[in-house]
Amino acid sequence: MQTLVFNTTTKTVVVYEGTAHESLISYQFQNISTVKPREGYYELIEKKVRDEETLETSKPVARFPISGTNMLIRE
């Protein structure tokens, strides 16, 4: 079991092994605009401004199985 904590204010995601309050951090991600539930997994989407332009790019940076993953959303 793992716990994915998505902070919508800071746009960060921290993935813990086990429950969030008493476990080790497995992964940390910055600039995550959204976490999309897909068929069988959560997909983390990173949004960046490219080369100091106004053009924003979005790309998936990680996928975690829904089965075996708790997701908490924080502000």
Buried (B, 14 or more C-beta within 10 A) or exposed (E): EBBBBBBEEEBBBBBBBEEBEEBEEBBEBEBBBEBEEEEEBBBBBBEEEEEEEEEEEEEEBBEBEBEEBBBEEEE
